Amino acid sequence: MGRMIAPHASGAPDHTDRPARTVRKAVVPAAGLGTRFLPATKATPKEMLPVVDKPAIQYVVEEAAAAGLDDVLMVTGRHKRAIEDHFDNAFELEQALTAKGDSVRLDAVRDPARLAGIHHIRQGEPLGLGHAVLCARRHVGDQPFAVLLGDDLIDPRETLLSRMLDVRDRHAGSVVALMEVPPGQVHLYGCAAVEPTGEKDVVRVTGLVEKPSLQDAPSRYTVIGRYVLEPAVFDTLERTRPGRGGEIQLTDALQELAAGGTVHGVVFDGLRYDTGDKADYLRTVVRLACDRDDLGPEFVAWLREFVAGLEGGMATKGGTAAKGRRLTA
Ligand code: G1P
């Protein structure tokens, strides 16, 4: 496994000694409408919803940077200006914080723009994930590249992407991240037919199917939103016809590459959160808040009290106590 990156006090990883990579570019599709979070996402991109005190998409870019990728292309759509602004300098805000001598907040404001070279392109038409990746073709060129989906948040302490890049360096071809899920969840994901390799957490992917019924699922190994792709995927995507939901599916293009024997899977059993799902979004916020040095101790103490209140049938009292207590920020 790759090494851990020590977090700053602000929670942002320190990338000063990150590894040099042959894969340098990451593509982050971020053009979805976020309908599951309406009305919050009426005027705010879903990728900008805060997870504790950072937008979800910042964790994704931090993950790419921690794995040594220094060029990130966001594939966005209309109404996504807030994403561009977040990864840009904020001159007036920086000036105000400088005048106050507030270096901690100044760093928090500057960090997003320092993580990597950030670029933006618009998808134009919502034709599916495969089409969003194809939009990155000109920027990526003839190089292998990573794709990180914003709804999947990998815990900042995990090193999944580094592991996938290591596997790609040894096997060439493409690498997908796989997770074993309960049977009732298989229909929500791309699902892989797999064969073992000599390595415990690495499998050969022999087939892929997008959101199959349980009966049609080749396994319970499902694709989570991390991919390291060979540039050949672009030619395949050009030929890929609309599939499930009438959309051009990345899974269908990868199925073709898998049939050619060039796709591996890294089986991940670490912490992953689906911030595209409301209940999981809430779990993510609570979990990451508990883990923060600055917030955690007091928040955990409150949480214990709150849960004890719920268990003791005193939900109202716990709720009142919760409101009355001020957490230090
Ligand atoms: C997308 C992919 C699917 C993958 C999933 C991971 O689906 O199409 O293959 O398993 O992301 O989160 P979505 O969740 O965008 O419908």
Residues whose N, C-alpha, C, O or C-beta is under 5 A from the ligand:
A	BS01	G1P	L129 D152 L188 Y189 G190 V223 I224 G225 T251
